[in-house]
Amino acid sequence: MSTITAEDFQQTAANALERMAFVFTEPAEETVGETLAQCTTHAKIEITGDQHSAWVVVSASRGFLAEVAASMMGVEQEEIDVDEHAEATVHELANVLGGELVMAMGGAETPLRLSLPATLDDTGVSEHIDAVAAGCGWTTVLKADSGFLLLACCWR
């Protein structure tokens, strides 16, 4: 399995967001705690293989979700009902970014499986962030014009 750093995956995620939704991001200076305070919707996706497993948690602010959903649907951001589309959008982000992580982990040569995305509540996100803080992976924050995206990854 390849070693994936937060910095490497930050660039991978930024490229994927640009390709899939024309959302341009940059590394954010905000801390994980500051970002989580603004994030309203969270999802987790698991990656399993014969020798390794990992998960990715994706948390996004309302503005970020509206920007991604609007771009993917080809409408203006003001036309998006975030409450209606938030969960589906964060699930799609988890699916796409989980797929990017599979490829980064050597998915072209190593059989890996991606689960379906699952919604997390604030407590679930906190538990996963605590696991990362205990040393199993990394977190990274991306910033777009409209809001924030927090990514947390852990592998075993």
Stockholm file with secondary structure:
# STOCKHOLM 1.0

chainA/1-156         MSTITAEDFQQTAANALERMAFVFTEPAEETVGETLAQCTTHAKIEITGDQHSAWVVVSASRGFLAEVAASMMGVEQEEIDVDEHAEATVHELANVLGGELVMAMGGAETPLRLSLPATLDDTGVSEHIDAVAAGCGWTTVLKADSGFLLLACCWR
#=GR chainA/1-156 SS CCCCCHHHHHHHHHHHHHHHHCCCCEECCSCHHHHHTTEEEEEEEEEEESSCEEEEEEEEEHHHHHHHHHHHHTSCGGGCCHHHHHHHHHHHHHHHHHHHHHHHTTTTTSCEEECCCEEECHHHHHHHHHHIIIIIEEEEEEEETTEEEEEEEEEC
#=GC SS_cons         CCCCCHHHHHHHHHHHHHHHHCCCCEECCSCHHHHHTTEEEEEEEEEEESSCEEEEEEEEEHHHHHHHHHHHHTSCGGGCCHHHHHHHHHHHHHHHHHHHHHHHTTTTTSCEEECCCEEECHHHHHHHHHHIIIIIEEEEEEEETTEEEEEEEEEC
//
